[in-house]
Amino acid sequence: MLFSSMTFLWLFLPFTVVVNSLLNPRYSNLFLLIMSLLFYAWGEPIYVALMLLSILINYLCGQWIDKAKRGRGVILAFDAILNLGILGFFKYAGFFASSVNFLIGREAIPVITLPLPIGISFFTFQALSYVIDVYRKKCSVQKNILNLALYISFFPQLIAGPIVRYSDIEKQIASRQMTTEGFSVGFRRFIYGLSKKVMISNCMAQIADKVFALSAGELTTISAWIGAISYMMQIYYDFSGYSDMAIGLGKMFGFDFLENFRYPYLSKSIHEFWQRWHISLGTWFKEYVYIPLGGNRKGKILTYVNLSVVFLLTGLWHGANWTFVLWGVYHGLFQIIERMGGAKLLKKAGVFANLYCLIVVLFGWVLFRADSVSHALAYAGYMVAPWKYGLENALHVRPLFVLNVKSMIVFVIAVLGAGPVQAISKKVMPRVSEKWKMSVIEIPFVAALLVYCILLLASGTYNPFIYFRF
């Protein structure tokens, strides 16, 4: 079930909110668990069993670690193998088999093609973080399996994050309050997230899809840049919009989730970009991979190795395709370059540091979006070497095919709304921006956004969220 669907907006969400508000608080967790499983079963009825298996495995391993006096590390390793084994089988078995077959030149391993359980990477990482934190004694073991099940399956962040660590909401699962103020703040945040998805991301997706689908003979330099920037905006508004909706929904039910985005396109380095982009994933890899490997405590060489491992895994986490793997390696390479001295230069570069970061991220998104590595290289070639394809053809925009008046307006709004407007408003009009929140002007504005989004959805204008497939 999509947040940007009429079923969710008109049936599921109102029913869940109303019933939960009428229930005795002691039954809230059970009710939200039932609704979360129903939410997942709506699109993945078979794989609900897989999620329940994940819940049971991690509940038992958590209890086992808590009671064990010896061999706690072995139990943790066993739990990690089970979790990563399930994730690997469904997500990477076919990728591994096809890669091996390609290398040896024959089909030695059967390629298994299975539908990917939606959100498996997200709920697997959440479950793992719980058991690891119990092992580290950063949180208490959860003795009530229903409460742990709610943590792993809670529908707002179930299928596209943010990745919520158990230690961050341990107390909220046990006891929380739903307030009118919290509900209104959460609902406001939800509508802004919905607007990002329906009004901006979907429009940018139409442009990006058209351009990336062009053959080599049809693609032009200007069209390639327009397509790349459109995808850059699409993935930002798609994923940050989902995160806004998840955080807003959590707030409506009394949960406070940590922020997942902080205007990443304002970054002045790739290191800073990853402190602003998909914060929950970056934090997860830092806490559970980078630091255990030694972080930056064992010399420069091992620091570079650790960074390489983390970003290789980050790329692989996003999907079973060499484009994702190389995208992770690409970002890891720039992280290493910055640690080797590039960061000092960027501190003195001013606006050129912003430009550097945007260009690096943009070409990374080309690799991320392309169907294959060869497609990405060819596409990037049109962007950086127009003279190879003839200047007359390279500068042709094909405006009627790629852009129209509406998409051009949304394109400009998307670029300005991805950070520039917010940065200027905080410096020039900080008081105005604070007074805007929940003001008599903002309330009808938000209501108008909701109505317009519903009208767009009623006409069938929506796409699945990009991060659902991860």
N, C-alpha and C positions, 0 to 999 in steps of 0.2 A: 504494500500500500504506500502510495506517495503522499507526502505532506501537501504537495501541490495537486491534489485530486479532489474532485467533488465529493467522493465517498468519505474521505478523511475530514474535509472541512464541514460538511453538512450532517454527517452521521456519527462517525467514530469520535471525533474530538468533542462535540457538544455532549454526547451521551457519557463519555468518560469523565468530563469535567463535572457535569451535573450529579451523576451518581456518586462520584468520589467526594464531592462537597457535602452530600447528604449522609454519607456513611459515618459510622463511629470510627475515629482515627485508628483504632486498633485493627480495623479490617482494611485499611487503605492499602497496605502493602500487598495483601492477597489479591485485592481487586485489580490493582495496577499490574500485578504479575499476570493475571488472567487476560487482561486487555492487551498486554505486551505480547503474549504468546499468540493471541488472536490476530494482532497487527502483523506479526511475522508470518503466521499461517496463511494470511490473505494472499500473499504472493508465493510463499514457499511451504505449502502444507506438508510435504514429505520431509523437508529438512528441519521441521520443528523437533523431530526425534533426535536429530544431530545436535541441536542446541541443548536439549534436555540431557543428552549424554555428556556434553561438555560441562554442564552445570554439575552433574553427579560426580564426574571425575575430579573436578577441582574442589568440590565440597569435601569429598573423601580424602583427597590428598592434603587439603588444609587441616582437616582434623587429625590426620596421621602425623603430619609434621608437628602440630601443636603438642601431641601426646608423646612423641618419640623423644627418648633421651639420647639415642645414638642413631647414626645413619640419616640424619635429617637432610644432608646434602644429596644422598642417594635418592631419597624420596622426591626431592625437588627436581632432580635430573629426570626421574621417571615421569613426573608430571609434565615437564617440559617436552620430553620425547613424545608423550601421548598427544599433547596439544599441537605441537608442531608437526607431528606425523599426520594427524587428521587434516590440518591446514595444507600440508604439502601434498597429500594424496589428491584432495579435491582441486587444489589450485595449480600445482606444479607437475603432477605426474605426466600429463600429456606433453608439456613443454620439455621436460627432461628427456622423455622417450624420443620425441621428434628431433631434439638437438643431438642426441647420441646417434640416432639413425642417420642424420645428415653428415656427421663427422666420419662415420665408418662406411658410408655410401650404400647402405642397404637397411631394410627394415628388420633389425635384429630384435627390437623391443616393440610389442604392440602398443599403439598410441591409443590411450583411453580418453574418450571424450565424455565428460560429465558436466551437467549444468552446475555452474558455480553457485554455492549457497550465498545468498546476498548477505553482505556484511560480515562474512566469516573472519576476515582479517581483524575487524574491529572487536568483535566479541571474544575472539581467541586471545588477543593482546590484553583485553580487560581481565579475563579470567586468569591469565598468566601473572599479571601484575598483582592480583590478590594473593595468590599462593606465594609468590616471591616476597611480598611484604609481610606475610605471616612468618615465613622463614627468617626474615631479617628482624622480626619483632617490631616492625613499624606500625602494625595494627593488630588488633585482637582477632582471633579466629572467630568466624561467624558460625555459631552453633545452630542457628535456624536456617535450614536449607532454603526455605521460601524467601527469606530476606536476601540470601546470596543469589538466588535465581532472579530476583527483581533487579539486583545490581547488574547482572550479566545481560539480562534481556530487556531492560527498561526501554520502551519504544522510542522516546525522543532521540536518543543517541545510538540506537541499536545498530543501524545499518550503514551509517556514514559518519559516525563520530559526533562530537569529539570523543577521543579515548579518555574515559574517566577512570582515574585510579581509585581503588577502593578506600584507601586511606584518606582521600579528599572528601568522601561523602559518607564515611562510616557512621558518624553521629547523626547525619540527616536520615539515613535509613532507619535508625533506631527511633528517632524522634524529630519531628519537623512541624512547622506551622504553615498553613495556607492562609494568607492574608489578602484582603481586598487590594491593598497597595501592591503586594507582590504579584498578584494575578494581573493587575492592570499593566504593570511594568513588563511582565512576561508576554502578555498578549500584544503589547505595542512592539516588542522586540520580534515576536513571531511574524507580525504583519510586514515589518521592514525586511525580514529575511525572505518572506514569500514574494515580496515585490522585487527583490534582487533577482530571484529565480525566474519569475514569470515575465516580468517587464523588461529585464535587461539580459540575463543569461540566455534565455531562449532566442532572443533576437540576434545576439552575437553568435549563437550556435548556427543559425541559418546561414549567416555569412561565412563562418569558418568552414562549415560542412561543404558549401558550394565550392569554395576555393580549394580546399584540400582534395576534393574529388576531381579537380581538373587534371587532364592529361598533360604530359610535358609540352605538347604542341599548343595547348590552350592557355597554360599558365604564363603570366607576365610578372615582371618585377614589382610593379605597384600593386597588382592584385595579390601577389605573394605576401607583401608587407601588410596589406589590409587583412588578409586571412590570418596571418600570424598574430597580429595585434588583437583581432577579434577573438581568437581562441584564448589569448592571454586574458582578455576581459571575461570571456565565457567561463573559464575554469575558476577564476577568482570569485565572480558573482554567484556561480553555481555552488561552490563549496562553502564560501563564507555565508551565503544565504542559507544553506542547510544548517550550518553551525548556529547562525542567529536563531533559526526556528527551533533547533534543539535546545539551546540555552533558554529561549523564551518559554518553551513548553515545560522545561524543568522548573523554571521559576513559577509557572502557573500551578505546579503540583508541590511546591515547597522545597525544591532542590536548587542549589546554587552550583552550576557547572562553571569551570574556569574558562576564560576566553581562549579562542582557538586562532584568531586572526587579529593583527594590529597593523592594518594598512601596509602590507609587505612591499608594495611597489614604491614606497617612500624610502626604502633601504639604501644605504650607501656602500654596502658590501654584501657578498653572498653569505658571510657569517651572520650579518644582521638580518638578512632575508629569512634565514631559517630560525631566527628568534621571533619572527613575526608571522611566518607562514606555517599553517598546520602545527601549531605550537604543541598540541597534545602528543602528536606523533614524534616530534623532535625531542620532547621531554622524555617520552617512553624509551627511545633509543639511547638517550644520554644516561638515564637512570639504570637501565637494565642491560645495556650492551657496552657503551663507551666507557663508563666509569669502572665496571667490573673488569674490562680489558686492561685497565690501567690509566685510561684517560690521557692527560698530559703530564703525568707524574714520573714517567720512566724515560725521559729524554725525547729529543725531537724526532728521531727516526721512528720510534714506536708510536709516538703521537700521530705521525703521518699514516702509519699502518692502521692504527685504530680508527682514524677518520675514514680511511679508504674502506675498511670493513663496514663501518656504520652506514656509509652512503651507498655502498654496494647492496647492503641489505635493505636500505630505504627504497632504492630503485626496484629491487625484486619484490618488496612488499606490495608495490603498486600494481604488479601484474606479471603474468608469465609470458613475457615477450622481451626480446633483446633490446627493443627501444627503451623500455623502462629500466633495464639493467644499466644500459649505457647512460641514460639520463641521470641515474644515481651516481655513476662513476664520474660523469661530467661535473656535477655539483661538488663531489668530493675533491676533484682536481683543483677547482677554484678555491675551495676552502684551504687546501694545502698551500697553494700559491700565495694566498693572503697571509697565512701563518709564516711563510718564508720571507716576508718583508713587504708584501703587497699592501697589507693593512696600514702600514706607516705612510705609504704614498697616498692611499685613499683618504686618510685623515687631512691631508693638505690639498686634496683635489677639489673640494667644494662641490659645486653642482655637477662636475664631471664624474664624481664618484657615483651620484645617482644615475647618470647616463650609463656608466659602465655596468652597474648592477642591472639596470633595465634591459640592456642589450644581451648580457649573459643569460638572464632569465628568459628573455624572449626566444633566443635560439634554443634554449633548453626545452621550452614548450613546443617548438617545432618538432624536436626529436620525440617528445612525449606524445604528441598528437598523431604523428605520421604512422602509416600502416606498417612500415618496415624501415630498417636502417637505410636502405638504398633510397627509399622514398624521401626520408628526412634529408639526406645529403643532396639529392637532386633539388628538393624544394629550397633548401638553404642556398644552393648555388644560384638560383634565380634572384635571391635577395641580395647577395653580395657581389655577384659578377654579371651584371646585366649586359655588358658588352659582348658576352659570349653568345647571346641570343638575338643580337641585333637591337639597336637602341629604339628603333621605331616600334618593334613588337614589345620590347621590354617596358616601355613607358605607357603602353596602351592599358587602360584601366578596365575596360568592359563594364562600364558603370551600370548599364541596364541589367546585366546579369548578376553582378555582385551587390550593388547598393541601390536603394531607393531613398526617397525623402525621409520616411520613418526610420529606416535603419541608420541613416546618416546622423539623424538627431540623437538616436539612442547611443550610437557609437561615441559621439562627443560627450554625452552625459556619463557614459560608462567610464571613459578616460578621466574626466574631471572628478567623478565620484569615487575613484579608486584610491584617493589620497590627497590630491592637490587641494580640493575645496576644504577638506577637513583641516589640513595643515594651515591654510590661510585663515580660516575662521577662528582657530585656536589662538593665533597670533594677533589678529586684527579685531575680532569680535568675541572674545571668550565669554563675556557676560551674556551676550545675545544668544550664543549657542547653548548656554546653560538654562537660560530662561525659556528657550524653545521647548525643552522637554516637558511633556504633559501640560502644555499651555493651552489656552482657549483656541489658539490658532492651530496647534499641532493636532489636537484631537479630531477636528473635522478633516484635516489633511490625511491622517492615518485612516479614517473611515473611508475617505474617497479612494485611497490606495487599495483597500480591501475590496471595495465594490468593483473597481476596475480590474483587479486580478481575477475576481470571480467571473466577470464578463469574458475575459480572455480564456479562462479555463473552460467556460461553458461552450466556447467556440472550438474547443479541442486544441488550443494552443499551449502545449507543454511537452517537455522532453524528460526522459528519466534523468536523475541526477548522475553526473559523471562518476562520482565516488562510490556509487552503489556497486560497481563491478570490482571494487578493490576489497 
